[in-house]
């Protein structure tokens, strides 16, 4: 997860115009993650929250770990 956060940071530095689309991109990424989790676990899609329960700022905060360390 550290590497992905670094990649996001670099991407935003290279393309600052993306900042206005962060909420939309997080929503799309979350829906894809739910689909992947469903495919891997066979859990029903409706067992996951409909919307990402974390803000974009939380997802890129190096000290934020939603499910513990």
Secondary structure, 3 states (H helix, E strand, C coil): CHHHHHHHHHHHHHCHHHHHHHHHHHHHHHHHHHHHHHHHHCCCHHHCCCCCCCCHHHHHCCCCCCCCC
